[in-house]
Amino acid sequence: MAEWLLGALRQRTDTAHAENFTLGISEDPEHLVLRGTAVNVLFHQLGIS
């Protein structure tokens, strides 16, 4: 996982500070809708681009 993304999430959310927090980015083309949804949340809700 990109460390810059984890750092940005930690700055903007409490969840990313949890001891058991993990974030995985799928390379499976079947997950394109989920990836698009995640990008939408990161950009619109958390201001991460």
DSSP file (Angstrom, degrees, kcal/mol; ACC not computed):
  #  RESIDUE AA STRUCTURE BP1 BP2  ACC     N-H-->O    O-->H-N    N-H-->O    O-->H-N    TCO  KAPPA ALPHA  PHI   PSI    X-CA   Y-CA   Z-CA
    1    1 A M              0   0    0      0, 0.0     2,-0.3     0, 0.0    23,-0.1   0.000 360.0 360.0 360.0 145.9    0.0    0.0    0.0
    2    2 A A     >  -     0   0    0      1,-0.2     4,-1.8     2,-0.0     3,-0.4  -0.524 360.0-146.9 -68.9 125.3    1.2    3.5   -0.7
    3    3 A E  H  > S+     0   0    0     -2,-0.3     4,-2.6     1,-0.2     5,-0.2   0.829  97.1  60.5 -63.8 -31.9    2.4    5.1    2.5
    4    4 A W  H  > S+     0   0    0      1,-0.2     4,-2.2     2,-0.2    -1,-0.2   0.876 104.8  49.4 -64.1 -35.3    1.2    8.5    1.4
    5    5 A L  H  > S+     0   0    0     -3,-0.4     4,-2.5     2,-0.2    -2,-0.2   0.929 111.0  47.9 -69.1 -44.8   -2.3    7.2    1.2
    6    6 A L  H  X S+     0   0    0     -4,-1.8     4,-2.3     1,-0.2    -2,-0.2   0.909 112.4  50.3 -61.7 -41.7   -2.1    5.7    4.7
    7    7 A G  H  X S+     0   0    0     -4,-2.6     4,-1.7     2,-0.2    -1,-0.2   0.907 110.6  49.0 -62.1 -42.6   -0.7    8.9    6.0
    8    8 A A  H  X S+     0   0    0     -4,-2.2     4,-1.2     1,-0.2    -2,-0.2   0.899 111.1  49.8 -65.2 -40.3   -3.5   11.0    4.4
    9    9 A L  H  X S+     0   0    0     -4,-2.5     4,-2.1     1,-0.2     7,-0.3   0.894 108.6  52.9 -65.0 -39.0   -6.1    8.6    5.9
   10   10 A R  H  < S+     0   0    0     -4,-2.3    -1,-0.2     1,-0.2    -2,-0.2   0.852 108.5  50.7 -65.3 -33.7   -4.5    8.9    9.3
   11   11 A Q  H  < S+     0   0    0     -4,-1.7    -1,-0.2     1,-0.2    -2,-0.2   0.794 120.5  34.2 -70.6 -27.9   -4.7   12.7    9.1
   12   12 A R  H  < S+     0   0    0     -4,-1.2     2,-0.3    -3,-0.3    -2,-0.2   0.582 116.8  41.3-109.1 -12.7   -8.4   12.7    8.1
   13   13 A T     <  -     0   0    0     -4,-2.1     4,-0.1    -5,-0.1    -1,-0.1  -0.945  56.0-144.2-137.2 156.4  -10.0    9.7   10.0
   14   14 A D  S >  S+     0   0    0     -2,-0.3     3,-1.5     1,-0.1     4,-0.3   0.764  97.4  68.4 -83.5 -29.0   -9.9    8.0   13.3
   15   15 A T  G >  S+     0   0    0      1,-0.3     3,-2.0     2,-0.2    -1,-0.1   0.876  90.3  60.7 -59.5 -40.2  -10.4    4.6   11.8
   16   16 A A  G 3  S+     0   0    0     -7,-0.3    -1,-0.3     1,-0.3    -6,-0.2   0.633  97.3  61.5 -66.8 -11.8   -6.9    4.6   10.2
   17   17 A H  G <  S+     0   0    0     -3,-1.5    -1,-0.3    -8,-0.1    -2,-0.2   0.562  78.0 115.8 -87.5  -9.1   -5.4    4.9   13.7
   18   18 A A  S X  S-     0   0    0     -3,-2.0     3,-1.5    -4,-0.3    -3,-0.0  -0.296  73.7-126.1 -62.1 144.2   -6.9    1.6   14.8
   19   19 A E  T 3  S+     0   0    0      1,-0.3    -1,-0.1     3,-0.0    -3,-0.0   0.829 109.0  42.5 -60.8 -34.4   -4.3   -1.0   15.6
   20   20 A N  T 3  S+     0   0    0      2,-0.0    -1,-0.3     0, 0.0     2,-0.3   0.147  82.5 136.3-101.6  19.1   -5.8   -3.6   13.2
   21   21 A F    <   +     0   0    0     -3,-1.5     2,-0.3    -6,-0.1    -5,-0.0  -0.495  25.1 171.3 -71.0 130.1   -6.5   -1.2   10.3
   22   22 A T        -     0   0    0     -2,-0.3     2,-0.4     2,-0.0    -2,-0.0  -0.977  17.0-163.9-135.2 152.1   -5.6   -2.5    6.9
   23   23 A L        -     0   0    0     -2,-0.3     2,-0.4     2,-0.0   -17,-0.1  -0.986   8.5-173.2-137.1 125.0   -6.2   -1.2    3.4
   24   24 A G        -     0   0    0     -2,-0.4     2,-0.6   -23,-0.1    -2,-0.0  -0.949  13.9-151.1-121.4 140.6   -5.9   -3.3    0.3
   25   25 A I        -     0   0    0     -2,-0.4     2,-0.2     2,-0.0    -2,-0.0  -0.945  21.8-138.3-111.6 117.2   -6.1   -2.2   -3.3
   26   26 A S        -     0   0    0     -2,-0.6     9,-0.0     1,-0.1    -2,-0.0  -0.471  17.3-167.6 -77.8 141.7   -7.3   -4.9   -5.6
   27   27 A E        +     0   0    0     -2,-0.2    -1,-0.1     3,-0.0     5,-0.1   0.406  56.1 114.8-100.1  -3.7   -5.8   -5.5   -9.0
   28   28 A D    >   -     0   0    0      1,-0.2     3,-2.3     3,-0.1    -2,-0.1  -0.545  65.1-143.1 -72.4 123.2   -8.7   -7.7  -10.0
   29   29 A P  G >  S+     0   0    0      0, 0.0     3,-1.3     0, 0.0     4,-0.2   0.723  97.9  70.3 -60.3 -19.9  -10.7   -6.2  -12.9
   30   30 A E  G 3  S+     0   0    0      1,-0.3     3,-0.3     2,-0.1     4,-0.2   0.687  93.7  57.8 -67.9 -16.6  -13.8   -7.6  -11.3
   31   31 A H  G <>  +     0   0    0     -3,-2.3     4,-2.4     1,-0.2    -1,-0.3   0.153  67.9 113.3-101.2  18.2  -13.4   -5.0   -8.5
   32   32 A L  H <> S+     0   0    0     -3,-1.3     4,-2.5     1,-0.2    -1,-0.2   0.867  76.7  52.3 -60.1 -37.6  -13.4   -1.9  -10.7
   33   33 A V  H  > S+     0   0    0     -3,-0.3     4,-2.2     2,-0.2    -1,-0.2   0.918 110.3  48.2 -65.3 -42.2  -16.7   -0.6   -9.3
   34   34 A L  H  > S+     0   0    0      2,-0.2     4,-2.3     1,-0.2    -2,-0.2   0.895 111.5  50.2 -64.4 -39.8  -15.3   -1.0   -5.7
   35   35 A R  H  X S+     0   0    0     -4,-2.4     4,-2.3     2,-0.2    -2,-0.2   0.911 110.3  50.1 -65.0 -41.9  -12.2    0.9   -6.7
   36   36 A G  H  X S+     0   0    0     -4,-2.5     4,-2.1     1,-0.2    -2,-0.2   0.888 110.1  50.5 -63.2 -39.0  -14.2    3.7   -8.3
   37   37 A T  H  X S+     0   0    0     -4,-2.2     4,-2.2     2,-0.2    -1,-0.2   0.910 109.5  50.8 -64.4 -42.7  -16.3    4.0   -5.2
   38   38 A A  H  X S+     0   0    0     -4,-2.3     4,-2.8     1,-0.2    -2,-0.2   0.912 109.5  50.3 -62.5 -42.4  -13.1    4.2   -3.0
   39   39 A V  H  X S+     0   0    0     -4,-2.3     4,-2.6     1,-0.2     5,-0.3   0.910 109.2  52.6 -61.2 -41.9  -11.7    6.9   -5.3
   40   40 A N  H  X>S+     0   0    0     -4,-2.1     4,-2.7     2,-0.2     5,-0.5   0.915 111.7  45.0 -60.5 -44.4  -15.0    8.8   -4.9
   41   41 A V  I  X>S+     0   0    0     -4,-2.2     4,-1.9     2,-0.2     5,-1.4   0.938 113.3  50.2 -65.3 -47.0  -14.9    8.6   -1.1
   42   42 A L  I  <5S+     0   0    0     -4,-2.8     6,-3.2     3,-0.2     4,-0.4   0.911 119.3  37.2 -58.4 -43.3  -11.2    9.6   -1.0
   43   43 A F  I  X5S+     0   0    0     -4,-2.6     4,-0.6     4,-0.2    -2,-0.2   0.958 126.5  31.1 -76.5 -51.9  -11.7   12.6   -3.2
   44   44 A H  I  <5S+     0   0    0     -4,-2.7    -3,-0.2    -5,-0.3    -2,-0.2   0.843 130.2  30.6 -81.4 -34.7  -15.1   14.0   -2.2
   45   45 A Q  I  <<S+     0   0    0     -4,-1.9    -3,-0.2    -5,-0.5    -1,-0.1   0.816 133.1  25.4 -95.2 -33.6  -15.3   13.0    1.5
   46   46 A L  T  4<S-     0   0    0     -5,-1.4    -3,-0.2    -4,-0.4    -2,-0.1   0.520  94.8-124.5-112.1  -8.1  -11.6   13.2    2.6
   47   47 A G     <  +     0   0    0     -4,-0.6     2,-0.5    -6,-0.3    -4,-0.2   0.778  60.1 143.0  71.4  26.3  -10.1   15.6    0.0
   48   48 A I              0   0    0     -6,-3.2    -1,-0.2    -7,-0.2    -2,-0.1  -0.872 360.0 360.0-101.6 126.7   -7.5   13.2   -1.1
   49   49 A S              0   0    0     -2,-0.5    -1,-0.1    -3,-0.1    -6,-0.1   0.381 360.0 360.0-128.1 360.0   -6.6   13.2   -4.8
